[in-house]
Amino acid sequence: LMPRLKGVQFKGNVLVERAVPGVREDGPHTSLERIYLASSGLSWSELCDLMAHFPNIQEVYISGSDLQITKTPDTILRHLTTLDIQNSNITDWSVLSDISTLPKLQTLILSNNSITSIQISPNHLPHLESLSLDHNSISDWVSVAELRKLPGLSTLRMRHNPLITGPALDMRLLLIAMLPRVKKLNGTPISDSERLQADIFYLKYFGGEFLKCGDCSEFQGLHPRFAGLVQEYG
């Protein structure tokens, strides 16, 4: 059925029979690359069962499905580059460990969840380039520092998280300074002049902590650039 079909959308349709209409059980469908299953009611294991029919799927949009992420079979989602699981009642970053080894995942959308902290293990999401964390509950700079463990991360969305109580611009500048490899933040490219402004603001914001405990391993681990910036800017 429709052997050249590249994308299909079932947004807002609960799949009572836990199958996509028109998909036969007689073999893989190699042409399909994108599938939209927002608010479909599928669990993660059911999604994996369904994706077994689409070995070349590259983009999965399954937001609003109250997912409970479990182990992903090694033969499933091997070509996945984009995963949208926003608004899925995810509260704990650790549940993502079961998707962390997807070999080609480049874009992960986690907005509108309730994630409070981030802990990234070695080799976690090694090829991730774009991460969306808008409207979560991340409130500590340790979580921000964890994002430096993602070597390819160049695009980040992180609005509406309670990191600071000040203006949104202040949080933007601090994120830029703490994540020097990120090139686009909250949809806006970072210019050289803004990066300079961010470094100076960063020194002022955390300067008091540096004077108190600049030699502490905890501070150095959280702010590895800080001492170098002090020497550069005085």
Buried (B, 14 or more C-beta within 10 A) or exposed (E): EEEEEEBBEBEEBEBEEBBBEEBEEEEEBEEBBBBBBBBBBBBBBBBBBBBEBBBBBBBBBBBBBEBEBEEBEEEBBBBBBBBBBBBBEBEEBEBBBEBBEBEEBBBBBBBBBEBBBBBBEEEBBBEBBBBBBBBBEBEBBBBBBBBBBBEEBBBBBBBBBEBEEEEEEBBBBBBBBBBEEBBEBBEEEBEEEBBEBBBBBBBEBBEEBBEEEBEEEEBBEBBEBBBEBEEEEE
